[in-house]
Amino acid sequence: MNIGVLSLIIFLIIVAISYYTKINAGLLSIAGAIIIGRLSGLTDMEIYSGVNLNVYTSMLGMFIYSAALLSSGALQLFVRKFLSRFHVGPKVWPLVCFLFTSAFANCGPSSMGCTVIPIITMSIGMSIGCDPLPVGIITALAGISAFASPISDGGSALFGIGMGGGLSGNIRFMAWVGTFIAAIVAAIVVYIVFRCWTWKTPEGAESYQAEELPKFTQKQLITILSLPVFIVTFILTGWHVGMLVCIFTVILIAIGAVDQKDVLAKTQWGAILLVVGTGIYMGVCKSLGGVDVLAQAIESVSNPLTVSSVYSFTGGFLSFFSYALAVPIPSLTPTIVPVLESMDLGAGAQLATYSALIAGSFIATISPMSFAGACVIGHWSTLTNADESVRSKTFTKQLIISVICLAVVSIFFMTGILTALAG
């Protein structure tokens, strides 16, 4: 059996073992990566070189910062004050989250929708009877809807990649609109899968409207105000979100607004290990050719009807284990023009396929091993303080949901909506 295919099978076994036991999937993945990597002749450096530092530094920073917000009690009090002024039912809360976050993210700070805003939306959702996981995923999808916005850094990069791949036409618009549509479709899928319309307001929740709430203490006020200050600073500087948020956490600790020991105690290190460990294993799997084998199998089913969907799913599959703008999009874009020309498809179809590739690649980042999904499961772990067994099962559930969303979005593109928009 091909060693790459074997590595994929072993990963599925690891996920299954973790699901039915209390062993951290990340810990199992690291052990599996070392064993299969060494038996295949990989060096230690080759085994851990697949680590996506962009994902992990963003995740680590947001884990610690959300722990700081909870440690001070500022986030809990903010949620109670919000609910005392605004009564939002659990059934419509995911819709509110998507609309607000998408509007905010499409104004420029797209990554905020996947990193910072879910801290608030998930906290409020828990208090009004929502399952925080789908709320977080839907919020993240709203942020993803702006990843390819023409006014974002991602939009500029995608324009350059498209031009370099020989594409012509309104590249900027098509790069954005495909992702925006895909985010809406995926959010609807999440809403349906989690049966969000069945959520009910818990007993006693109405008491938030009448209770007398204390004022923020000075430390809590400083902590909660650090959130908008952080957002503005990120917009103005454009620094890496994970590194910047670490700076803000250090400042909060240094001035005594939060206690360092309590922050570190509330940080979900088990969730961090879970994401990092599975990422290391999939890096080894990619080095052994497992990802390439599956990608080639997917591409082999392309025809004029399915080509956009195939590119969407292939790009998304690669994004489960890598950064969309670093691997799948620049790697697959140069193949679009020659592949579609061989099918006698013109510039409009080529541009639509590029849009589908971008959309699938970005939607897949809700995977718990990718950028947006890692932040969501991190906030979920911090808010719920779940044990290892529940955390592993939630990781698996989120991974399955991300696959379902990618599949539905990719199939949806077979309607030809992107070709119609490309003109």
Steps between C-alpha positions, in 0.01 A plus 500: 500500500618853422653651815309826443167320487597300808577822689149629421343177626704517820380856559138384480583227751660756733188720485279198570711389799493851644124524447429185700763556769621791712841513329576840347492469118793739475714283725406191301575684176848604615580140595364378167694766307829402664448127443382511138742782419803315634397170339472690170847650535403857594727700731373677812517832317294362211243365745429832668576730205139474384379701800298802383638778719243750373217284635666411827624846598153643425336222697737525797460876528121483485484214752699698754314827434156339536621343825601848618154639421338217697750518785416862573126438494471784248360287219234338719384839630499646149275214383258557789487875426441431132212265577347750743466749214439278198274197495602267218352153468732202452341407165592832335829561680709313239344719228582815697857375546546436128353832384692713750832318460483493121421872483785578739753266335426619147596851606860379525587304817401158360705287739325663798187307408682172556712592800358768729128534427419131572610557860202731546243327278563159656485640854169675438368194316569272797308734729187503285482126431716453189755228437822707490671281237266575206478862610879519482515326161231726352678807634828377352331439164382861505862605547604266219248671269740796499829310458508580126358852528662740249595735784674226703857375475362165386313663211815668374698175521226307318495756219873454451475119509217507245688728264808281532288196412395654169146595601324806362184693579368635829728292720455707816121475499488130416762414763279664765148408388566125488623496859216725614236272346673188631507642854123558490435146370731347764336703780159370392639145506630546855168649613312200358741229620491630858121556483544852632130576452422260786701693758298638791573776744600340834288558808605805697665670203239777516642597838788666319256767389400595852800436720714780641847452361818625664722748323822387342791517741798699383685181405198358316447826315862505385475137390177538303616826339814323383281318247397801286846651545652176373270500195589859411871430551481197273322699227758780517814286526409182315725302736449126538182449703643228726816690583317830551249345737786352704636853545163618631480205740849576633399863555186394692714274721771761549258770620324255730166495317511118489690240699761307304455173692124508451534579130742211442278269705194588288688462170392175334838338442334168417318661207824660381673160512209348309526747211881507489534121520253427221666770291841336545359164394337641188828673415665157506212357297554772239876431490429132436271584209168411659346840432626500139352156433157608619519835318591327173213257544261793545637684196466190281119530503498845338277575202341823370209463744700417813831681446417800723373269773809280475733799533295628794514168685866435418604845620291456813644157570853642485394791724399258775873458564659817361450874460272571202709785359825310551435159340172410321416827324845584355566130428177430310440835328761449223321179395160664443554656157660194333250256657196703396640577155531124446125484566434792259386723788565873467607789721169518690515137607867538590425796724206317658724202574757727662223651714386150601857400588538802727161445662560133576850570631372766740185316614716205605677719755213429742671162547633477859847449351487823300500875576135584571401163642790488743391831652139379527583177680739697721228741613258209541749316723558810711130577543380145571806372687415155364693187591731319257238253377246769413770716341617215274143425393437868428821514295376207291154655467647830378725319252200310358296821477782671310507213249122515458509877445777468243315221316170692490669822386692314228187327374313832510748645251376245245193725464716728284434809711865607487519458122191717468654770721827483309304587186 
